[in-house]
Amino acid sequence: AYETAKRAEKFWRQLGDSTGVLHSRTNQAQALRFSGFNRRAFDILESVSTELQLQRDSVLKVSALRSLGNVQQQLGNSEESQKNLQHSLKIAQRLQLPREISLTEFSLGNTTFALGNINDAIIHYQNAASSAPNPLLKVQAQINQLNLLVNNKRITEAKALINSIQSQLPNLPTNNAGIYARINFARVIIKIADKKDAASILATSVQQAKTLNDTRALSYALGNLASVYEQNKQWQEALKLTREALSLSEQINAPDITYRWQWQLGRILKAQLNIPEAIKAYDASVETLSTFRTDLAGANREIQFNFRDSIEPIYRQSVELLLQEKGEKKPDLDKVRRRIEALQLAELDNYFREACLNNQFVVLDKVVD
């Protein structure tokens, strides 16, 4: 998409169409952002937005400002993100563009959540849902709203919203975005609703992903379905589905979900008291995390917020397992120490949103000696 947008920019320049050039550059930034290159996307969007300030209000200006706000939020500059998103929203409202209003309200929900303003975030998601021109956008906003209600123990409101979302599931498109919306809904309701409902939704998502031949979505659906079985202590089914999900994510080289299934595999094996194999699975998860440290450091803000839930426990549980290991020269205390150091490095990366060190390790024992 990035290369295509670059070629388009070249042709627009030859035609002398400045609006076409700006549109193509915005598309380049979008492609970079979705690929995890947030700083490169920011540089492009900052330049585009500056040029657009001199032009009349348009859909392009709304989109560029929203994209800039999204990138700033992912880079941790939430105050500037909020300013640009509010500017984008005002223009969209002036031009009466329901889809753009909904998308920008959704982004404002993400940014205000990042700023810690939970009530404001919920209101923005409500606004995004009410102005959404199609069922998919509406449900996506409601799922984010539901997640905040559940996490903040507002159970009565959450249960009312669950019923609303469930009634809309049949209206969702059977495409990639529709599948992920269903999966994300299941992941939220499993915390407070009947696990059978979540399992049923995930089973449907598995079938839809197979129909679309979407390997990534299939891996994501299978892995989350396995998680339901794990929570129900149905170990054999959980093990089988986790291994299927892991095999698929490895086939398509998707480390951002591979490490999750390796961790899940480790938890299940540990529950079955298979400590040696569980250690291997945890080792693999830590290794996978280390291979995409740079991408993870600048990743989506959602990942940043979940560091303590979805990254840190892998290291700590791994250390706990290593200390349980029995046998000659076990536990391996040197490996335990390296694992703790790797956690500290990951914490630094997460805090600064940059890969702080590139394997600049010193053997401390030699220094001390």
C-alpha positions, 0 to 999 in steps of 0.5 A: 500500500505504501509503495502504491501510494508513493507511485500515485504521488509521483503521477499527481506531481506530474499532473500538478495536482497538489490535493492529489499529492497530499492525499497520496502522502496521507495514504503513505502515512496510513500504511506506515502507521499500520506497519508500525513505523509511527515516527516516519508516519508522523513526519509525513502527517505533520508536513501534510497537516501544515500544508492543509492549514492553508486550504479550505476544509475538506474530507482530506483535512479531516482524515489527515488531522485524525491520522496525525492525532492517532500517530501522536497518541501511539507515540505517547503525545496524547495532549497534542493528539487530543488537540488535532483530533478535536480540530478534525472533529470540528471540521467533520461536524461543520461539513456534516460527515457522519463517517468521519465524525464517528471515526474521529470520535472513536480516536478521541476515545482512545486518546482520552483513555490514554490520558486516564479520562475514563468517563470522557473516553466512554462518552466519545465511544458512545458518540462514535456509535451513535454517529456511525453510518454502518453496523461495523463502526457502531459495534467496534465503538461499543466494544471499546466502550464495553471494555472500559465499563467491564474494567471499571466494574460498571457491570449493570451498564456493561450487561445492558450494552452486551445485549445491544451488541449481541443483537447486532452481531448478525448484521456485521459483515463476514469480512476481516474487520467483522471477524475481529469485532466478534473476537474482541467482543468475545474476549471482553464478555468472557470476563462477566458473561457465560463462557458458553456465549464467548465460545459460541461467538469464537467458534463462529469466527473460526468458521468465518476465517476458514471460509475467507482463508484468512490465516491470521484471523483463524489463528487469532480466533483459535487461540482465543477459543483455546483460552476459553477452554483453558479457563474452564480447565479443559486442558486437552482441548485447550492444548490442541487448539493452542497448538493449531493457533501457534502453527498458523501464526508461525506459518505467516511469521506473525510474532505479535500473536505467536508469543501469546500462543507460546505463553498460553501453551506454557501455561497449559503445560504447567497446569498439566505439571509438564514443567520441562515442556512448559519451560520450553514454551516460555523460552520460545515466547521470550525469544519471540518477544526479543525478535520484535523488540523494536516493533513492540517498543513503538507499537499501538498504545493498546499494547503499551497499556497492557504491558503489565498484563500481557508482557511482564507476566511472561518473564515473571512466570518463566522465572518461577518455572525455572526455579522449580526445575529439578535435575543436575545443575538445576535450577539454572540461576544464570538463566534466571538472572538473564531472564530478569535482566530481559524483563528490565530491558523490556520495561525500559523499552515500554517506558520510553517507547524505544528499543533502548539497547541493542544487545549491549550486554556485558558479562558482569562476573568478568567485570567483578573479577 
